[in-house]
Every structure is written in structure tokens, then in C-alpha cells.
Amino acid sequence: MEDKLDLILEQLKNLDKRLTLVENTLQNINNASVKMDDHINFIQKTYNTIRKPLNFMTNRIEVLMGTSSNGNLPEIKK
């Protein structure tokens, strides 16, 4: 009977270690996700800031080259 209890206790310890590992992994994924969200927001803000001047320059170059494109750069919506 004591052997069975020892076996159950050992299995519980192993499960606890595995659960701790899963929790740590999820925390790392969450931290990376937050960093990626911050980076995406930075890129979107930067793109929205330079989109209109870049459109202006592109249109002027196209006029000088005698070509035309499909229009303006797309707007990024959140």
C-alpha cells in the first residue's frame, strides 16, 4: 500500500513539474506577444506618418517618368 502511495506521490511531483514548465512557456509566449504587438503598433504608426509624403513622391516620379500606377498606397486600419 505504501508503495502505491509513493508511486502516486512521484507521479504528482512529475505532473507538477510539467505544469510549471507549461506555465513558464505560456508566460514567455505572452511576453513575446506583447513585444510583437508593440512593434506592430510602431510600424503602423510610422507607415501612417510617411504614407502621404511617399504617395506624393511616387506620383511626382511617375509624372516625370511618364508612367502611372494603381493609385495611392493603402491605408492601414486597426
Order of alpha helices (4+ residues) and beta strands (2+ residues): alpha
